[in-house]
Every structure is written in structure tokens, then in C-alpha cells.
Amino acid sequence: MLEIKVKRRRWPGILAGIIGIILVSLLGYALVTMFSPTLPILSGKTGNETEKKLAKPAGTYGDRLYISAININIEISQGRDSSVLEQGAWNRKPENGDPIKGGNFVLSARRFVMGYTPQETVEKSPFYNIGKLQKGDHIVVDYKSKRYEYEISEKYTIKPAGVAVESPTKDPQLTLYSCNLKGDSDGRDVLEAKPVKKD
């Protein structure tokens, strides 16, 4: 009788151990998924995926943004609201400029959205690593079946409500921006790039 009671008391400890292992595993998976954009091996991308796509003729993949320095290649789309961000980069103000007519070609994309898997997180967080870009880094845009190259000239942060970066400009430029890693309420990181003159 006494032995049976001792065996029954072991089950709560075993059950607590199993639950503990499951919780630790879930937490570990959540952390890996959260930081997957900084871990290339978990991203599902090859290290030279962007370069491979750039080796194809302009327009092969439609309107697209390429940043080799951080292995980004995403679709450029136009639309009325932020749902466009699900597709990649949002051409925010087409009326203010584009690579053909000049002016301010403004693109924004999501900085961080956590998915169910590391690959989904990387896919939904295309601008996660734009903070790593520096002045002098190059950006390539395929637009209307032609290829345009830009060089980053300015890098700065603005307040969340700052929309002046979307204003028309006299000289042609590319403006990229996204909320910073602390969230949209903390500010936005902005990159301005000038067209690279071809010989």
C-alpha cells in the first residue's frame, strides 16, 4: 500500500519536468525565430541569392529592389495602403518621382514581423538589416524592365510622424525608410541614395 503511494507521487514531478522541457523548447524556438534575420543559416536564403538574380537581365523578376550588401531582393509594388508591404517594398509616392522621370523615388518596407518559422520571419522582415548599410553602399533597382544603380549618400533617423522624406526633390534620388528595431513609435531609419553615373 505504501509503495503504491510513493509511485503515484512521482508522476507530478515527471509531468512538471515534461512541461518544463516543452516550455524551454518553445522559448528556444521563439528566440531562434525572432533573431533569424540576423542568422543567415536560418534564413532559407543562400549567401549570394541577390547576386544570382542580378546576373539575369533587367526586368527578369519584374520591378525589384536589390541590396547585395545585406542580401535583399524584394518586389516593388504600388498601392493605397500598407497591405502592399506584404509583397515587399511599397512605392509610397509614385507621383513624387521614379527612376525614369527623376525626383524622389520613395520605397518603404517592414523592418520586423515575427512569423511562425525562421524563414517566414525573414520573408516578412526585409528591411531588418538596413541599419548595417553605410554611405557608399550600392543599391540596384529594376524598374519598367530597366536597371538603375544608386549609391547611399545619407543615413539618418527621423521622428515617426516625419513625412518630409517623401516630398518631391529637384534632383533624382532613391529614399528607403522603415521603422527602427524598437518599433514605429520610436522613429524611422532613412537612407538616401543618388544615381550612379555610368561612363
N, C-alpha and C positions, 0 to 999 in steps of 0.2 A: 504493500500500500504506500509506504514511504517512498520507494523507488519510483513509482508512477508519478507522484507529485513533483519530484526533482526533474524528471524528464519533461513534464509539462511546463515547468518554469524556464526551461532552456529556449523554448520557441519564441517568447517575446524578444529575447536577446538576438536570436538568429534573424528574426523578422526585422528588427531595428537595424541590424548590420546590412541586410539586403537593401532596405530602404536607403540607408546611408550611402551605400555604393552607387545606387541608381541616381541619387541626388548629386553626388560628386561627379558622376559621369555626365549628367545633363548640364551641370555647371561648366565642366570642362569643354563640352561640345559647344555650348553657348559662347564661351570665351574664344574658342578657335574660330567659330563663325563670325563673331564680332570683329576680330582682328585679321580675317582672311584677306582683306585688300592690301595688307602690308606683308603678306606671306605669299610670294609668287607660286610656291609649290602647291598651295591650296586653291589657287585662283581658277584652275582649269585652263589657263592660258599658257601657251609656250612663250619663252622669253623673247622671241623675235616675231611674234604674230603680226605686229603692226608693220614691221619692215617687209614681211612677206606680202602683205596686202598692198603696200606702196610700190612693190615691184610690178604690180599689174597696171595696165593703162588707166589714166584718169577716168573716173566715172564708172569703173567696173562694178563698184559696190554702191552706186548712187551718190547722193550728196553725203559727204562724210568728213569727220574731223579726225586727224591723226596726230598723235603726240608720241613720237618714238621714245623720248627720254623717260616716259613713265608707262610705256606700252598701252596707250589708249587708242582705240579706233572705234568710233561710235557714229551712228546715223545722225544726220542733221534734219530736223523736222520743223515745220511751221504749224501754228495752231493758236487758238484763242485763250486756252487756259493751261494750267500746269500739268494736266493729264498727258500732254505731249512729252513730258520728262520721262515717262515710262518707256519711250522709244529710244532715248539717248540725249542728244543736245537739242535744246529749244532755241530756234532762231527768234529771239524775243521781239525785235523791232525791224522787220524786213523793210519797212518804209524809210528807215534811217540809214540804210546802207547795206551793201553786199560786195563780194569780191569783184563783180563786174562793173557796177556803177560807182564804186568807191563809197566814201562815207564811213559810218560806224557799223560794222558787221558784228552784232551782239549775240553771243551764244552763252547759254547757262545750262548747267546740268546738276544732278543731285550729287551731294557730297557723300552722304552716308545713309543707307537704308538697309536695315538688317533683314535678311531673308531666312528661309528655313535651312539652307545649306550654305557652305562657304562660297560655292560657285554662284549661287543666286545673290548673295550679298555683294560679291564683286561686280556682277552684272548690273545690280541696282545702284551701285555707288561709283559711277565712272570718274567723278572728279575727286575721289578720296585723296589722291596723292598730288593734287595740283600745287600744294604748298611746297613740294620738293623742287618745283621748276624755278629757274633763275633767269635773270636777264641774259640774253644771248641765246637761250634755248630756242629751237625751231619748232614751228607748228605748221602742219600742212592741211589744206582744205581742198576737197574735191567738190566743185560746185558747178552744176549745169554742164557736166562732162568735161570740165577744165580743171587743172590743178594750180593751186596758188600756195605760195610759201610765205610764211611770216616769221619774224624774229621778235622775241619778247623784249620790250623796251622799258616797261614799267610794271612794278608789282607793289600792291598796297592793299589796305583794308578800309572798308567804308562801314558806316552805320547801317543797320538793317533796312531803314527807310530810304537810304541813298539811291536814287534812281538817275542821278545825273550821268552815271556811267553809260546809260542807254541813249543819251542825247546825240543828235546828229553831229558829225565832225566835218571840218573843212577838208582835212587830209584823210586818205583811206587808212583804216586801221581795223584790227580784229580785237574785240573785247570779250574775254572769257570771265565769268564770275560764278561763284557758288557760295552758299553759307559756309562759315568756318566749321571746324570739327566739334565745337561746343554747341552748335545749333544756330538756326536762323536768327534767333533773338540776340545773339552775341555779336553779329556782324557778318560781313561778306568779304571774301578774299577776291581780289580783282587782278587780272593780268591784261595788259595792253600790249599788242604786237603790231609791228609795222611791216608792210610788204617788203619782201626781199627782192631787190632789183637784179634782174637777170642780165648777163652780158649779151 
